[in-house]
Amino acid sequence: MSHGLLRAACRAAAVAAAAPYRSACAARRQRAAAACGWQQRRWWTSDRADTPGGPEKQPDPSDKALHEWDRSVSEAIAQAERELARQRGSGSADEKQGPGSAGEAQSPGSPGDAKGHRGSRPPTPDPNDGDRDDDYVVTLGRVMEGLPEQIEGFFEHGLDGALYADGIRFAEPRHSGVHIAGKSQYLGAARVLRIAMGAYFVHPRATIVRMRQLPAAPDQDGDGNNNNNKSSNRAGVEVAVRWIFEGVPRHTQLLGGHVSRFEGEFRYAMDPRTGLVAVHEVTAIHPAPPTSFIASGLARWMGWATPRGSLSLSRRH
């Protein structure tokens, strides 16, 4: 046998003997590459979203704020519903006692029979009492004194219904387009707003900056004579109240607690016959609040609360 054939035979035998070793090495390299790739993919996807669309999108702070506000409004509606149900339950319990049980505590000739027994409800002024100038002045003075306490103490104790007329009208035409008519609707919407603001903000507070009486409307006759007309003497009693609201949104407490600040102005018009608040209008708010959620919250509240009155959410541009 020649030397060439011998070398070829030896090479073939060596290759055949090394084949299992080569296969084992290739398998180990594949397993190592797979493990390395898995670790690399694990590291790469740790900061990525579960979907293959790319990196995880950071939440928008404005979307989170609107979500928190919507949740606060929903909780406020539920709490207001429970409070209203308790009030209705207590009112029905008082009615079941009957008028005779209330009248037993007074003799037929007692002075309380002239006005009637009102139970535990606070006395409210008689609408006919406004026909007398002295009662009108007293009621108007009580309202003017109570309005600052109503605004600055709104988030602690809410509104006092004795200061507002039965046909009160509320309007915020510049941003939300909310129009409310009726005392029950007005007080109910104020209750929902108070609970929602207390749930959304930490220690919300309102401070009065200035309160002034607006000039009365000119006399239509033009001669300045009122011809002893009492309604003309009482017409045009309006006040403007400038205020500042401050509060820290609860969802920003972990980020330093940024204070939200709004400035605005209210216009109140008094009933010329009773002296009670007949018109409440929001004439200015800066900066513009997210009123879409306020309007939607009031609309949801109107879904279950149906007292006398009306609510309009028509937006005006």
TITOR-389945 format. One record per residue (C-alpha): residue number from 1; x, y, z. Coordinates in nm, 2 decimals, padded with zeros to 4 digits. Example, Ala and Ser with C-alpha at 12.3 -4.5 7.8 and 13.67 -1.06 7.14 Angstrom:
# residues 2
+-----+--------+--------+--------+
!   n !      u !      v !      w !
+-----+--------+--------+--------+
!   1 !  01.23 ! -00.45 !  00.78 !
!   2 !  01.37 ! -00.11 !  00.71 !
+-----+--------+--------+--------+
This chain:
# residues 317
+-----+--------+--------+--------+
!   n !      u !      v !      w !
+-----+--------+--------+--------+
!   1 !  00.00 !  00.00 !  00.00 !
!   2 !  00.13 !  00.34 ! -00.09 !
!   3 !  00.20 !  00.61 !  00.16 !
!   4 ! -00.09 !  00.83 !  00.01 !
!   5 ! -00.35 !  00.57 !  00.06 !
!   6 ! -00.22 !  00.51 !  00.42 !
!   7 ! -00.25 !  00.87 !  00.51 !
!   8 ! -00.60 !  00.89 !  00.37 !
!   9 ! -00.71 !  00.58 !  00.57 !
!  10 ! -00.57 !  00.73 !  00.89 !
!  11 ! -00.74 !  01.06 !  00.83 !
!  12 ! -01.08 !  00.89 !  00.77 !
!  13 ! -01.03 !  00.68 !  01.09 !
!  14 ! -00.95 !  01.00 !  01.29 !
!  15 ! -01.25 !  01.18 !  01.16 !
!  16 ! -01.48 !  00.89 !  01.24 !
!  17 ! -01.34 !  00.86 !  01.59 !
!  18 ! -01.38 !  01.24 !  01.66 !
!  19 ! -01.74 !  01.26 !  01.52 !
!  20 ! -01.91 !  01.18 !  01.86 !
!  21 ! -01.69 !  01.44 !  02.03 !
!  22 ! -01.77 !  01.70 !  01.77 !
!  23 ! -02.14 !  01.63 !  01.81 !
!  24 ! -02.12 !  01.67 !  02.19 !
!  25 ! -01.93 !  02.00 !  02.16 !
!  26 ! -02.19 !  02.13 !  01.91 !
!  27 ! -02.47 !  02.04 !  02.15 !
!  28 ! -02.30 !  02.22 !  02.44 !
!  29 ! -02.24 !  02.53 !  02.22 !
!  30 ! -02.61 !  02.53 !  02.13 !
!  31 ! -02.72 !  02.50 !  02.49 !
!  32 ! -02.49 !  02.77 !  02.60 !
!  33 ! -02.61 !  03.00 !  02.32 !
!  34 ! -02.97 !  02.93 !  02.41 !
!  35 ! -02.91 !  03.01 !  02.77 !
!  36 ! -02.72 !  03.33 !  02.69 !
!  37 ! -02.99 !  03.44 !  02.45 !
!  38 ! -03.26 !  03.36 !  02.71 !
!  39 ! -03.08 !  03.57 !  02.97 !
!  40 ! -03.03 !  03.85 !  02.72 !
!  41 ! -03.40 !  03.84 !  02.62 !
!  42 ! -03.50 !  03.84 !  02.99 !
!  43 ! -03.28 !  04.15 !  03.05 !
!  44 ! -03.42 !  04.32 !  02.74 !
!  45 ! -03.78 !  04.26 !  02.82 !
!  46 ! -03.76 !  04.36 !  03.19 !
!  47 ! -03.81 !  04.72 !  03.10 !
!  48 ! -04.06 !  04.66 !  02.81 !
!  49 ! -04.43 !  04.61 !  02.81 !
!  50 ! -04.59 !  04.27 !  02.79 !
!  51 ! -04.70 !  04.34 !  02.44 !
!  52 ! -04.44 !  04.34 !  02.16 !
!  53 ! -04.52 !  04.70 !  02.07 !
!  54 ! -04.22 !  04.86 !  02.24 !
!  55 ! -04.13 !  05.02 !  02.57 !
!  56 ! -04.40 !  05.06 !  02.84 !
!  57 ! -04.59 !  05.39 !  02.80 !
!  58 ! -04.57 !  05.61 !  03.10 !
!  59 ! -04.91 !  05.71 !  03.24 !
!  60 ! -05.02 !  06.06 !  03.16 !
!  61 ! -05.06 !  06.27 !  03.48 !
!  62 ! -05.37 !  06.45 !  03.34 !
!  63 ! -05.53 !  06.11 !  03.27 !
!  64 ! -05.46 !  06.00 !  03.62 !
!  65 ! -05.60 !  06.32 !  03.76 !
!  66 ! -05.92 !  06.28 !  03.56 !
!  67 ! -05.95 !  05.92 !  03.67 !
!  68 ! -05.91 !  06.02 !  04.03 !
!  69 ! -06.17 !  06.30 !  03.99 !
!  70 ! -06.41 !  06.06 !  03.83 !
!  71 ! -06.37 !  05.81 !  04.12 !
!  72 ! -06.42 !  06.09 !  04.37 !
!  73 ! -06.74 !  06.21 !  04.20 !
!  74 ! -06.87 !  05.85 !  04.20 !
!  75 ! -06.79 !  05.81 !  04.57 !
!  76 ! -06.95 !  06.15 !  04.64 !
!  77 ! -07.27 !  06.05 !  04.46 !
!  78 ! -07.29 !  05.73 !  04.66 !
!  79 ! -07.24 !  05.91 !  04.99 !
!  80 ! -07.49 !  06.18 !  04.90 !
!  81 ! -07.74 !  05.91 !  04.81 !
!  82 ! -07.70 !  05.75 !  05.15 !
!  83 ! -07.74 !  06.08 !  05.33 !
!  84 ! -08.05 !  06.17 !  05.13 !
!  85 ! -08.19 !  05.82 !  05.21 !
!  86 ! -08.13 !  05.88 !  05.58 !
!  87 ! -08.30 !  06.22 !  05.57 !
!  88 ! -08.60 !  06.07 !  05.39 !
!  89 ! -08.62 !  05.79 !  05.64 !
!  90 ! -08.61 !  06.03 !  05.94 !
!  91 ! -08.87 !  06.25 !  05.76 !
!  92 ! -09.11 !  05.95 !  05.71 !
!  93 ! -09.06 !  05.85 !  06.08 !
!  94 ! -09.17 !  06.20 !  06.19 !
!  95 ! -09.47 !  06.19 !  05.97 !
!  96 ! -09.58 !  05.85 !  06.11 !
!  97 ! -09.60 !  06.01 !  06.46 !
!  98 ! -09.89 !  06.22 !  06.34 !
!  99 ! -09.97 !  06.58 !  06.40 !
! 100 ! -10.16 !  06.50 !  06.72 !
! 101 ! -09.85 !  06.38 !  06.91 !
! 102 ! -09.67 !  06.70 !  06.83 !
! 103 ! -09.96 !  06.92 !  06.94 !
! 104 ! -10.00 !  06.74 !  07.28 !
! 105 ! -09.71 !  06.93 !  07.42 !
! 106 ! -09.89 !  07.27 !  07.37 !
! 107 ! -10.22 !  07.39 !  07.49 !
! 108 ! -10.48 !  07.51 !  07.24 !
! 109 ! -10.41 !  07.87 !  07.35 !
! 110 ! -10.04 !  07.86 !  07.33 !
! 111 ! -09.86 !  08.10 !  07.10 !
! 112 ! -09.70 !  07.81 !  06.91 !
! 113 ! -10.04 !  07.72 !  06.75 !
! 114 ! -10.03 !  08.04 !  06.54 !
! 115 ! -09.73 !  07.94 !  06.34 !
! 116 ! -09.77 !  07.56 !  06.37 !
! 117 ! -09.53 !  07.30 !  06.50 !
! 118 ! -09.23 !  07.25 !  06.28 !
! 119 ! -09.07 !  06.97 !  06.48 !
! 120 ! -08.69 !  06.96 !  06.48 !
! 121 ! -08.65 !  07.16 !  06.15 !
! 122 ! -08.51 !  07.50 !  06.19 !
! 123 ! -08.76 !  07.79 !  06.14 !
! 124 ! -08.76 !  07.92 !  05.79 !
! 125 ! -08.90 !  08.27 !  05.71 !
! 126 ! -09.25 !  08.28 !  05.58 !
! 127 ! -09.27 !  08.40 !  05.22 !
! 128 ! -09.54 !  08.65 !  05.31 !
! 129 ! -09.31 !  08.80 !  05.58 !
! 130 ! -09.12 !  08.97 !  05.30 !
! 131 ! -09.40 !  09.20 !  05.23 !
! 132 ! -09.30 !  09.40 !  05.54 !
! 133 ! -08.99 !  09.62 !  05.52 !
! 134 ! -08.86 !  09.53 !  05.87 !
! 135 ! -08.87 !  09.15 !  05.80 !
! 136 ! -08.71 !  09.21 !  05.46 !
! 137 ! -08.42 !  09.41 !  05.61 !
! 138 ! -08.36 !  09.15 !  05.89 !
! 139 ! -08.36 !  08.86 !  05.64 !
! 140 ! -08.13 !  09.05 !  05.40 !
! 141 ! -07.89 !  09.13 !  05.68 !
! 142 ! -07.89 !  08.77 !  05.79 !
! 143 ! -07.81 !  08.66 !  05.44 !
! 144 ! -07.53 !  08.91 !  05.39 !
! 145 ! -07.38 !  08.81 !  05.72 !
! 146 ! -07.41 !  08.44 !  05.64 !
! 147 ! -07.27 !  08.43 !  05.29 !
! 148 ! -06.90 !  08.46 !  05.39 !
! 149 ! -06.94 !  08.18 !  05.64 !
! 150 ! -07.12 !  07.97 !  05.37 !
! 151 ! -06.83 !  08.01 !  05.12 !
! 152 ! -06.53 !  07.98 !  05.35 !
! 153 ! -06.69 !  07.70 !  05.56 !
! 154 ! -06.84 !  07.51 !  05.26 !
! 155 ! -06.60 !  07.22 !  05.28 !
! 156 ! -06.66 !  07.17 !  05.66 !
! 157 ! -07.04 !  07.20 !  05.70 !
! 158 ! -07.19 !  07.26 !  05.36 !
! 159 ! -07.47 !  07.51 !  05.29 !
! 160 ! -07.75 !  07.64 !  05.51 !
! 161 ! -08.07 !  07.60 !  05.32 !
! 162 ! -08.24 !  07.87 !  05.52 !
! 163 ! -08.05 !  08.14 !  05.33 !
! 164 ! -08.17 !  08.04 !  04.98 !
! 165 ! -08.51 !  08.09 !  04.81 !
! 166 ! -08.72 !  07.80 !  04.69 !
! 167 ! -08.68 !  07.91 !  04.33 !
! 168 ! -08.30 !  07.97 !  04.34 !
! 169 ! -08.12 !  07.96 !  04.00 !
! 170 ! -07.76 !  07.86 !  03.96 !
! 171 ! -07.56 !  07.91 !  03.64 !
! 172 ! -07.20 !  07.85 !  03.53 !
! 173 ! -07.24 !  07.95 !  03.16 !
! 174 ! -06.88 !  08.01 !  03.06 !
! 175 ! -06.71 !  07.67 !  03.10 !
! 176 ! -06.95 !  07.38 !  03.19 !
! 177 ! -07.28 !  07.53 !  03.09 !
! 178 ! -07.45 !  07.40 !  03.40 !
! 179 ! -07.79 !  07.56 !  03.49 !
! 180 ! -07.98 !  07.45 !  03.80 !
! 181 ! -08.32 !  07.56 !  03.91 !
! 182 ! -08.48 !  07.47 !  04.24 !
! 183 ! -08.37 !  07.47 !  04.60 !
! 184 ! -08.36 !  07.09 !  04.63 !
! 185 ! -08.15 !  07.06 !  04.32 !
! 186 ! -07.91 !  07.34 !  04.42 !
! 187 ! -07.85 !  07.20 !  04.77 !
! 188 ! -07.81 !  06.84 !  04.64 !
! 189 ! -07.55 !  06.95 !  04.37 !
! 190 ! -07.36 !  07.14 !  04.64 !
! 191 ! -07.35 !  06.84 !  04.86 !
! 192 ! -07.21 !  06.62 !  04.58 !
! 193 ! -06.95 !  06.88 !  04.49 !
! 194 ! -06.85 !  06.92 !  04.86 !
! 195 ! -06.80 !  06.55 !  04.91 !
! 196 ! -06.62 !  06.50 !  04.58 !
! 197 ! -06.38 !  06.79 !  04.64 !
! 198 ! -06.31 !  06.66 !  04.99 !
! 199 ! -06.23 !  06.32 !  04.85 !
! 200 ! -06.01 !  06.45 !  04.56 !
! 201 ! -05.82 !  06.73 !  04.75 !
! 202 ! -05.63 !  06.72 !  05.08 !
! 203 ! -05.76 !  07.00 !  05.31 !
! 204 ! -05.95 !  07.20 !  05.04 !
! 205 ! -06.02 !  07.56 !  05.15 !
! 206 ! -06.18 !  07.87 !  05.00 !
! 207 ! -06.08 !  08.22 !  05.11 !
! 208 ! -06.28 !  08.54 !  05.03 !
! 209 ! -06.07 !  08.81 !  04.88 !
! 210 ! -06.33 !  09.08 !  04.84 !
! 211 ! -06.70 !  09.12 !  04.88 !
! 212 ! -06.88 !  09.42 !  04.74 !
! 213 ! -07.24 !  09.53 !  04.65 !
! 214 ! -07.30 !  09.58 !  04.29 !
! 215 ! -07.48 !  09.91 !  04.18 !
! 216 ! -07.85 !  09.88 !  04.15 !
! 217 ! -08.02 !  09.88 !  03.81 !
! 218 ! -08.15 !  10.22 !  03.70 !
! 219 ! -08.51 !  10.31 !  03.75 !
! 220 ! -08.72 !  10.23 !  03.45 !
! 221 ! -08.94 !  10.54 !  03.50 !
! 222 ! -08.63 !  10.77 !  03.48 !
! 223 ! -08.77 !  11.02 !  03.74 !
! 224 ! -08.63 !  10.85 !  04.05 !
! 225 ! -08.98 !  10.82 !  04.20 !
! 226 ! -09.09 !  10.49 !  04.33 !
! 227 ! -09.46 !  10.58 !  04.39 !
! 228 ! -09.44 !  10.40 !  04.73 !
! 229 ! -09.38 !  10.07 !  04.54 !
! 230 ! -09.20 !  09.84 !  04.78 !
! 231 ! -09.08 !  09.60 !  04.52 !
! 232 ! -08.90 !  09.89 !  04.34 !
! 233 ! -08.73 !  09.99 !  04.66 !
! 234 ! -08.59 !  09.64 !  04.70 !
! 235 ! -08.49 !  09.57 !  04.34 !
! 236 ! -08.13 !  09.54 !  04.24 !
! 237 ! -07.97 !  09.40 !  04.56 !
! 238 ! -07.67 !  09.21 !  04.42 !
! 239 ! -07.33 !  09.13 !  04.56 !
! 240 ! -07.01 !  09.01 !  04.40 !
! 241 ! -06.77 !  08.78 !  04.59 !
! 242 ! -06.41 !  08.72 !  04.48 !
! 243 ! -06.25 !  08.40 !  04.62 !
! 244 ! -05.94 !  08.18 !  04.60 !
! 245 ! -05.95 !  07.80 !  04.63 !
! 246 ! -05.65 !  07.60 !  04.72 !
! 247 ! -05.60 !  07.22 !  04.77 !
! 248 ! -05.35 !  06.95 !  04.72 !
! 249 ! -05.47 !  06.66 !  04.49 !
! 250 ! -05.43 !  06.33 !  04.68 !
! 251 ! -05.27 !  06.15 !  04.39 !
! 252 ! -04.98 !  06.40 !  04.39 !
! 253 ! -04.88 !  06.37 !  04.76 !
! 254 ! -04.61 !  06.11 !  04.68 !
! 255 ! -04.47 !  06.35 !  04.42 !
! 256 ! -04.43 !  06.65 !  04.65 !
! 257 ! -04.79 !  06.76 !  04.69 !
! 258 ! -04.84 !  07.03 !  04.42 !
! 259 ! -05.10 !  07.28 !  04.53 !
! 260 ! -05.39 !  07.35 !  04.29 !
! 261 ! -05.50 !  07.71 !  04.30 !
! 262 ! -05.81 !  07.86 !  04.14 !
! 263 ! -05.94 !  08.21 !  04.15 !
! 264 ! -06.30 !  08.31 !  04.07 !
! 265 ! -06.60 !  08.53 !  04.14 !
! 266 ! -06.96 !  08.47 !  04.24 !
! 267 ! -07.26 !  08.69 !  04.18 !
! 268 ! -07.55 !  08.67 !  04.42 !
! 269 ! -07.89 !  08.83 !  04.36 !
! 270 ! -08.14 !  08.86 !  04.64 !
! 271 ! -08.52 !  08.80 !  04.61 !
! 272 ! -08.68 !  09.15 !  04.62 !
! 273 ! -08.97 !  09.01 !  04.82 !
! 274 ! -08.81 !  08.79 !  05.08 !
! 275 ! -08.44 !  08.89 !  05.08 !
! 276 ! -08.32 !  08.54 !  05.03 !
! 277 ! -08.06 !  08.43 !  04.77 !
! 278 ! -08.25 !  08.39 !  04.44 !
! 279 ! -07.96 !  08.38 !  04.19 !
! 280 ! -07.61 !  08.23 !  04.22 !
! 281 ! -07.39 !  08.27 !  03.91 !
! 282 ! -07.02 !  08.19 !  03.86 !
! 283 ! -06.89 !  08.49 !  03.66 !
! 284 ! -06.52 !  08.39 !  03.65 !
! 285 ! -06.29 !  08.10 !  03.72 !
! 286 ! -05.92 !  08.10 !  03.64 !
! 287 ! -05.76 !  07.87 !  03.53 !
! 288 ! -06.05 !  07.68 !  03.36 !
! 289 ! -06.13 !  07.37 !  03.56 !
! 290 ! -06.19 !  07.02 !  03.40 !
! 291 ! -06.56 !  07.09 !  03.39 !
! 292 ! -06.64 !  06.79 !  03.17 !
! 293 ! -06.62 !  06.56 !  03.47 !
! 294 ! -06.82 !  06.81 !  03.69 !
! 295 ! -07.10 !  06.81 !  03.44 !
! 296 ! -07.09 !  06.43 !  03.40 !
! 297 ! -07.09 !  06.38 !  03.78 !
! 298 ! -07.40 !  06.61 !  03.82 !
! 299 ! -07.57 !  06.42 !  03.53 !
! 300 ! -07.50 !  06.09 !  03.70 !
! 301 ! -07.63 !  06.23 !  04.03 !
! 302 ! -07.95 !  06.34 !  03.86 !
! 303 ! -08.00 !  05.98 !  03.75 !
! 304 ! -08.12 !  05.88 !  04.10 !
! 305 ! -08.20 !  06.21 !  04.27 !
! 306 ! -08.53 !  06.35 !  04.14 !
! 307 ! -08.64 !  06.63 !  04.37 !
! 308 ! -08.85 !  06.92 !  04.24 !
! 309 ! -08.65 !  07.15 !  04.01 !
! 310 ! -08.46 !  07.12 !  03.68 !
! 311 ! -08.10 !  07.08 !  03.57 !
! 312 ! -07.96 !  07.18 !  03.23 !
! 313 ! -07.62 !  07.08 !  03.10 !
! 314 ! -07.64 !  07.27 !  02.77 !
! 315 ! -07.30 !  07.41 !  02.68 !
! 316 ! -07.27 !  07.77 !  02.57 !
! 317 ! -06.99 !  07.89 !  02.35 !
+-----+--------+--------+--------+
